[in-house]
Amino acid sequence: MTRMKYQYVARDMSNITLSAAETAAKKVPAAAVEIAPDTVDISSLSHLVSVVTPAYNEAPCLRRVVESVANQTVPVYEHIIINDGSRDNSEEILQELEAEYPHLIVINKKRGGAAAARNVGIELAKGRYIAFLDADDLWLSHKVEKQIGFMEKHHYLFSYGDYDETGKHFNKVRIKKYVLPPKVGHKQLLHGCPIGCLTVAYNQEKLGKHYLPNVKSGHDWGLWLEITRSGVCAYKYPGVEAEYTNGRFSLSSRKFKKVKNIYRLYRTSEKLSAPRSVFETFLHVAMAVAKKIRLIYK
């Protein structure tokens, strides 16, 4: 069977905001098979997850992240990698990997940023669940089995997990383990974002498709706010099944821009007043600093 090759040409998603995403949310028909709340047959978890991975100049990481998904004890439905205008040899490597792994779908597009790339993956995802994994992070082999089994058993629609932070260039020395609260709702998320994007999955059959806001940073937190705004809570699955790679480029100027993006999300997406937005931005930054210096989530 000849595999279809993808070159992404889609509707303009650059202006999607949280409120627009709500009105554009698409419902996918619910699955016919219901799983008993007391038990989960592992075989029933197969091919339920669409994994979305944005990639920009991440050639050294690509095989590692693809194998991280391919080596799951429960196979995923598809792994969508969006090559976001990379200038290295990512496209050639991804072409080789796509021929090697049948569940891998590679999308080549012009540079648009991580939020736009993830939105492309969300738009194309066909699995019951959508999960996220950046190109330089990885999952341990039982991640899908534990997370999706947890969600199916308890009928949770949105989940996340604890994760390890490791050194740059795949140094396996753990820098920190993030131990997160067992449950997070919209009220808690307003004050900051404890959730690691690499651990998240949500049920698009029940919740519909939700897209990230068009900001350069903080867009994953904006998506969690959107999903929980209707009263849905996120629940923590057991164990540590993901590794976040420390070493992403960061400058003070970029951190200042991130603070501006946080304030913008409070104003435009959450519709908070200017004084309330300033207050919540202060709390958000304070939580981020406390998380970084290991005062919380340890």
PyMOL commands that set and color helices and strands:
alter all, ss='L'
color gray80, all
select helices_A, chain A and resi 18-24+42-45+59-70+90-100+114-124+143-154+168-170+186-190+197-199+204-207+219-228+252-268+274-292
alter helices_A, ss='H'
color red, helices_A
select strands_A, chain A and resi 49-55+78-84+104-109+129-132+138-139+158-166+174-178+183-184+201-203+234-245
alter strands_A, ss='S'
color yellow, strands_A
deselect
rebuild
show_as cartoon
